Amino acid sequence: MIWLFVAALAFGGIMIGMSLFGSDVDDVGGDGHHDVADAGLFAVFSLRNLTWASFAFGGIGVLAQLTHRGPVTTWASALLAGFGTLFGVHLLFRMLKRGEASSEALDALAVGTVAELVLPFNDEGMGVISFRAHGQVHELPARRASEVQDVPSAHFATCRIGWIENGVAIVQPAAP
């Protein structure tokens, strides 16, 4: 019975190692599109989720065998670890994907927002601003708008975000 747990542990470990030192094992085509992610309940059974579940199932099974647990305890704990990891990893990556998708919405929400200059503009004209959106404080690199290039940094203590260009906020002083 231990051979099954060792095989699952080895499969999971090899796949996790390949994902750490190689490319994304879920992104076989390289285009960044994951068809299985759109499949509802079947998204739980993606290669990434099964890899982590296999690793947990095998690891707990081997550990239970090495500590001389009974067969019922071994199988119950290994299956619980496998299924728990399967659903846990699925939920974790869904939350991360949702957070990643909302960054563009954050950019749209930031336009017109009043911000504070956290780091003054350097010689290249770059600084850092801080603003509040979705109840959280966010920071963005910032640059002066072209029509206010000669205005000193002190006037940008409170500024307004005009637009965002390649992840850099273009700002103007909030007070004239």
Buried (B, 14 or more C-beta within 10 A) or exposed (E): EEEBBBEBBBBBBEBBEEBEEEEEBBBEEEEEEBEBBEEEEEBBEBBBBBBBBBBBBBBBBBBBBEEEBEEEEBBBBBEEBBBBBBEBBBEEBEEEEEEEEEEEEBBEBBEEBEBBBBBEBEEEEBBBBBBEBEEEEBBBBBBBBEEBEEBEBEBBEEBBBBEBEEEBBBBBBBEE
